[in-house]
Amino acid sequence: MQIPGFDKHIYKERHKIENLFQRLKRCRRISTRYEKTHLAFKAMVSLASIMLYIKG
């Protein structure tokens, strides 16, 4: 029996995104936001994302 309004595909994609944010928050530099400018913070998030991608 399926719950009304529950889309398994959407939930699966949402779970992936939530896991990505959790993995990014493990990076201390991002979670404490050492970078003061928006541009520097965005660059650090990009670098952390690349590092996570390379690690697998």
NORBEL-V222298 format. One record per residue. RES is the residue in one letter. SS is DSSP state (@ for helix, = for strand, . for the rest). PHI is phi in whole degrees, 0 to 359 (* if undefined). Layout:
BEGIN
res ss phi
RES SS PHI
RES SS PHI
END
This chain:
BEGIN
res ss phi
M . *
Q . 256
I . 286
P . 298
G . 82
F . 257
D . 250
K @ 300
H @ 296
I @ 296
Y @ 297
K @ 296
E @ 293
R @ 298
H @ 297
K @ 299
I @ 294
E @ 298
N @ 294
L @ 298
F @ 298
Q @ 295
R @ 293
L @ 293
K @ 291
R . 291
C . 286
R @ 301
R @ 298
I @ 279
S @ 294
T . 266
R . 52
Y . 293
E . 288
K . 272
T . 267
H @ 298
L @ 295
A @ 293
F @ 294
K @ 298
A @ 296
M @ 292
V @ 296
S @ 297
L @ 297
A @ 295
S @ 296
I @ 296
M @ 298
L @ 295
Y @ 295
I @ 294
K @ 293
G . 99
END
